Amino acid sequence: MDPTLTVRPFEAADAAPLTNLLHAAYAELGAMGLNYTAVNQDVETTRDRALSGQCWVVEQAGQIVGSLTISLPPSRGLRELTAVARERNRAWLNQVAVSPSVRGRGIAGHLWRLGLTWAAGRHAESIGVDTAIPADHLVRLYESWGFERVDTIHWPGKTYDSVVMTRPVTPKDT
Ligand SMILES: CC(C)(COP(=O)(O)OP(=O)(O)OC[C@H]1O[C@@H](n2cnc3c(N)ncnc32)[C@H](O)[C@@H]1OP(=O)(O)O)[C@@H](O)C(=O)NCCC(=O)NCCS
């Protein structure tokens, strides 16, 4: 990764600046009419979601410019929505965001490898992710990371259906 970037685990004090990053990163999805929670979630929601598993932040010159969270197990809301999230030893990918100013440099890919290794080290057998069906580019991104479509859900209050995707964790991922 670019040497001006550093990656470290999330700390509680990051919740406010991380919320700002999430709003900036997810604005394009909001503009597509996709009301993802991260478009306008509050700081407490960011903190709760980040602390639901392992969250990393990427910093550049003291600013948070990227983040990813892996939850183990997936959130209760998700487990209520789909049996896929109730599978034993299944982790879940959340709050993936990279600042528009540093996109296309492999930051999300780097965070994904960290998350995958972390999940493998905690004996996760697979990882799930859900995203809006109309966000084709994200479905393709997750497919490029090895995820396959397995279910469709509808989060209460959302303008879209979401595809649920899973990917096994293999010995190579540790
Ligand atoms: C999705 C997102 C996290 C990707 O972050 P990123 O750091 O730019 O991604 P990477 O540089 O690691 O690229 C990942 C893949 O996306 C594609 N990609 C990313 N940015 C691209 C760009 N500007 N142009 C073309 N392709 C691009 C590449 O094909 C790349 O594939 P590769 O690994 O085969 O090279 C970022 O665009 C983002 O924050 N989007 C808004 C929030 C969001 O959609 N979150 C996910 C919600 S489920």
The ligand as an ORCA input file, in Angstrom:
! r2SCAN-3c Opt
* xyz 0 1
  C     -16.210     -0.026     -2.705
  C     -14.990      0.738     -2.178
  C     -14.826      0.437     -0.699
  C     -13.763      0.289     -2.958
  O     -12.615      0.916     -2.383
  P     -11.211      1.018     -3.177
  O     -10.131      1.166     -2.156
  O     -11.307      2.053     -4.203
  O     -11.136     -0.420     -3.845
  P      -9.805     -1.120     -4.403
  O      -8.849     -0.080     -4.907
  O      -9.314     -2.091     -3.382
  O     -10.379     -1.879     -5.634
  C     -11.197     -3.003     -5.502
  C     -11.718     -3.347     -6.883
  O     -12.677     -2.370     -7.241
  C     -12.401     -1.854     -8.543
  N     -12.205     -0.410     -8.463
  C     -12.096      0.313     -7.346
  N     -11.990      1.608     -7.621
  C     -12.000      1.720     -8.940
  C     -11.906      2.822     -9.816
  N     -11.786      4.077     -9.348
  N     -11.972      2.580    -11.113
  C     -12.109      1.322    -11.558
  N     -12.199      0.248    -10.779
  C     -12.137      0.437     -9.489
  C     -11.210     -2.518     -9.084
  O     -11.681     -3.366    -10.121
  C     -10.643     -3.354     -7.970
  O     -10.511     -4.647     -8.437
  P      -9.076     -5.369     -8.426
  O      -8.856     -5.774     -7.011
  O      -9.271     -6.512     -9.361
  O      -8.078     -4.346     -8.915
  C     -15.157      2.275     -2.367
  O     -15.423      2.524     -3.727
  C     -16.245      2.897     -1.507
  O     -16.009      3.318     -0.383
  N     -17.476      2.981     -2.061
  C     -18.601      3.602     -1.352
  C     -19.031      2.803     -0.157
  C     -19.421      1.393     -0.547
  O     -19.872      1.138     -1.648
  N     -19.262      0.462      0.399
  C     -19.681     -0.918      0.250
  C     -21.132     -1.039      0.615
  S     -21.668     -2.738      0.642
*
